[in-house]
Amino acid sequence: MAESTHQGHLGAVYASKNPEEISSHYDNWAETYDSDMSIAGYRHPSICLALLTRHLPSGASPLLDAGAGTGLIGEWLNILGYRTVEALDISAGMLAMAREKGVYQALHQMALGNELPFEDNKFAGIVSAGVFTTGHVGGEGLDELVRICQSGGVIVLTAKKSLLDTDIAPKISQLETQGLVSVAEQTEPYVSMPGEAGTEPSCGIVLKVR
Ligand SMILES: C[S@@+](CC[C@H](N)C(=O)[O-])C[C@H]1O[C@@H](n2cnc3c(N)ncnc32)[C@H](O)[C@@H]1O
């Protein structure tokens, strides 16, 4: 069966047509996700961490890992001195794996793109690795992240280049025009999974919230 391979899982998640489909695909993938991504040479968490440490001092708190998955970033955030981190993800299966790592103060099963039940200005920083991509979340997910991030805080995200060009960059321009964010940094395009043939490039982006 195609989904028993990690290529099958990837194909399925990219082809997801609605939030129910995507959460169910990730539920099915959760147990082998970490080892599959390790084999694929998955880079988004490292890129996000590098960007975060350049723009947010160690110890800044609290942080939100938006689309935390199994908690790959949460483990490393703790090592780097960001010790108060909450996780949000649409997939209960992925969050169950994240919970086992014991690095998040709270875990929230909910969907980006919808209203989020956090107060304005709650988080000093938000990180979202591998979430703004095909079949997952587009520019519509940014409004709420901006609302719940403190003024002076940062939102670090990765975005698949094709989606960035057509959907996310126009949304960021709109947020800039509204005076809500500025782009502090954007990386050159890079391939997020060098071990995976045909992976489309992505960019890392740092938004400074005004
Ligand atoms: C490629 S994984 C990345 C997980 C983790 N950030 C990492 O880098 O390992 C994408 C994650 O986004 C989650 N996701 C997809 N659509 C979502 C949505 N609308 N709201 C919240 N999470 C979503 C999936 O469940 C999955 O855990």
The ligand as a Gaussian input file, in Angstrom:
#p B3LYP/6-31G(d) Opt

LIG

0 1
 C        5.405000      18.578000       7.657000
 S        4.598000      18.524000       9.217000
 C        5.654000      19.615000      10.173000
 C        5.615000      19.312000      11.635000
 C        6.716000      19.992000      12.450000
 N        6.546000      21.421000      12.444000
 C        8.064000      19.602000      11.889000
 O        8.738000      20.463000      11.318000
 O        8.408000      18.420000      12.017000
 C        3.158000      19.554000       9.022000
 C        2.274000      19.607000      10.257000
 O        1.245000      20.573000      10.034000
 C        0.052000      20.087000      10.597000
 N       -1.066000      20.801000       9.959000
 C       -1.493000      20.713000       8.676000
 N       -2.513000      21.555000       8.458000
 C       -2.728000      22.193000       9.637000
 C       -3.646000      23.189000      10.075000
 N       -4.564000      23.721000       9.256000
 N       -3.586000      23.615000      11.341000
 C       -2.669000      23.096000      12.217000
 N       -1.780000      22.150000      11.858000
 C       -1.802000      21.710000      10.587000
 C        0.090000      18.603000      10.337000
 O       -0.772000      17.878000      11.177000
 C        1.570000      18.299000      10.578000
 O        1.819000      17.932000      11.914000

